[in-house]
Amino acid sequence: MSDVLRVRVVDLTEDGEGIAFGPNGIKIFIKGGYPGDEVEVTLYGIKEKYAQGKLVRIVSSKISRTRPFCLNQCGSCSYTDLEYSAETALKESKLLELYANTMGKNYDESLYKGFIGMESPFEYRNKAVYAVEKSGDEYKVGLYRRQSHAIIDIRCCRLEPEWINAARNGIRDALNSAEFRNLTATFERTLRYLFLRGADKGEKLVVLVVYCRFPGIDLLTDKLNSLGINNVLLSVNQEEGNRILGDTMSVLTGDNTINVELLNLKFKVNPYSFLQINTEQTAKLYRTAVDLLCLEHDDSVLDLYCGIGTISLYMAGMCHKVFGVECVREAIDNAIENALANGISNTDFRVGLVEKILPQILAEGHKVTKAVLDPARKGCAPEVFKTLSGAGINTIAYVSCNPKSQCRDILIAMQYGYKVKSIRAVDMFPHTSHVETVVLLSREK
């Protein structure tokens, strides 16, 4: 089946691949194909019911394409060949289709309040992790090819700020220098990963993740220092698998934390801290969510799945009290530290599963009036909405990085009398297929 087939793309996968149907109804996944395209493809990776389609020619298309800004060998981006306006329209269309199909007769177009994109959708990432591999006599520093353990040597990534590109390339140069080779001649394994976090105009931190200590570490540290990166850490990780950072961290130069400014607050962040990778859009996302709550000074608010307390601390200046709940101990420690650093005293952070800690907070007699939910991709525990409704909490802002699990949770919330009052999308990851959403759920008192 290596002949060229002409097919029409009718849909998209969650990863942004086009979907078409070929002979005998076989489903064909086409990278670079978009709904409405008529394309010619050759098939490979053929299975009984599906195959991959290699794009040979675009016969006709209604979508606005542009010259790809990247060959996208690593597979991290889905839309390198689209005008940004076309990309956001595509994301918006898929999103509204999902909500309409989920909510059925309860969905109305007036619920959708728009898509918040970026003015300049490049160089937005505040964090990057690169794998390191010695291939022959040369070191590669880059990303894994999609569905592979082969490393693509990255020279420039348009999603990374200038300092990250400079640091990655500087480390590669140092690894491939004669001095480093002489220092590490007896070591088979040296640098494993390069972990970078920070902003072009803010503080920066780099972790050298190594298999073991070796003589060339000082050379790599000096290289980073020469590029203006003062906070350099070392983490030993000998475990097989995909885990990046080891259990322990030692400081080579500078400090083990950096300060990140967000929503007019300062957050101390270490390599283990969870922080959204797009600082500019994170501010828009959290403002959108909190604005929906219409907070008043006598409100006590729940911030469930609160992470390091970013939303909690932002809300604290607008209401009486905020209760933050998160299952990761280190995140709660960060949240408490960040509250103290910002002079905020009306927050109460607790560690544990939301479905277990939430009833405890309510049983203490606190008159909680509103809630923010910001769960991981899997969504909320199903009993959360039952507990919230039982406590008379009628206003919920639900932030999601996975609209599919959010839609599932919306159906659960509806069983307890909640209705969707508004839907808003925020493009946190331009040029990828991912999008974050904020849904306002409300219930009659």
Summary of the structure (lengths in Angstrom):
residues: 445
radius of gyration: 24.1
end to end distance: 62.0
largest distance: 73.3
contacts: 1430
relative contact order: 0.10
helix: 28%
strand: 31%
